[in-house]
């Protein structure tokens, strides 16, 4: 398996678990191609060609030719210059590391990560918010996030990877799609009747059990263990935290409980105001669960990889996976 094959596979698996559905994602890519075809020559030269095949601009090869053979991977939730220096140090001591795989985006993947937020409109629509309202409240939030990203020195880690000659890749939304799909199906199947039962289900998952040991486990933000759940919405993909107005619309549409990775103080107050139960599963353990599920698929397809854990990530494999290298 080379780097290009790994990246292509991760994007394909991300699409399979996309909450919008595969057909919807393919339509989005088709519209992007039509948009590109209408550009003039000068505009095409500036266009990010990755977007023609990859609906997740936050998940890309950040440094490398794509031809590098990948057997040993260091995996972290956040891989930045310190972690890349760690890679260099480990290499100098004889450790073979072919790739640094970060969950959170760096470089151009970070500079454009807000573009994936458009999927939030479709997700809200699936939970009963009319699409016209969903788009109207999501668009201003996307612009707000883009303004916040604009002044950042986003190439620092990629520059470090280039100088240290460390192949570097991000896998953000595909991982988030995996954890969202996994938890939503779990809650839909088990149908917990109370918020306390939601907490119990989360705490039975290995990544959250590990997080409890370091005081990063699931917590009830609003509501109580005795409160009934109503409809459960797992809100863990779509780039970053969505529109503040979305909480009111979800409450009106019949959502009773949100299970998320994290929530700002402003969003917390809005959830409380609109009587939504909120369970925060935990940011890093949720990211870890998503990446673990994704890596299970990678190893099932390509064979066992040597994994080096860092930056909040802990490799936990699910059962029933064939890990023999073909």
HELIX and SHEET records of a PDB file:
HELIX    1   1 UNK A    3  UNK A   16  1                                  14    
HELIX    2   2 UNK A   22  UNK A   37  1                                  16    
HELIX    3   3 UNK A   41  UNK A   46  1                                   6    
HELIX    4   4 UNK A   49  UNK A   52  5                                   4    
HELIX    5   5 UNK A   81  UNK A   92  1                                  12    
HELIX    6   6 UNK A  107  UNK A  111  1                                   5    
HELIX    7   7 UNK A  113  UNK A  118  5                                   6    
HELIX    8   8 UNK A  119  UNK A  126  1                                   8    
HELIX    9   9 UNK A  131  UNK A  150  1                                  20    
HELIX   10  10 UNK A  156  UNK A  164  1                                   9    
HELIX   11  11 UNK A  173  UNK A  190  1                                  18    
HELIX   12  12 UNK A  195  UNK A  203  1                                   9    
HELIX   13  13 UNK A  206  UNK A  213  1                                   8    
HELIX   14  14 UNK A  245  UNK A  253  1                                   9    
HELIX   15  15 UNK A  265  UNK A  273  1                                   9    
HELIX   16  16 UNK A  283  UNK A  302  1                                  20    
SHEET    1   A 5 UNK A  61  UNK A  63  0                                        
SHEET    2   A 5 UNK A 168  UNK A 170 -1                                        
SHEET    3   A 5 UNK A  99  UNK A 102  1                                        
SHEET    4   A 5 UNK A  72  UNK A  76  1                                        
SHEET    5   A 5 UNK A 306  UNK A 310  1                                        
SHEET    1   B 4 UNK A 219  UNK A 222  0                                        
SHEET    2   B 4 UNK A 277  UNK A 280 -1                                        
SHEET    3   B 4 UNK A 255  UNK A 260  1                                        
SHEET    4   B 4 UNK A 231  UNK A 235  1                                        
END                                                                             
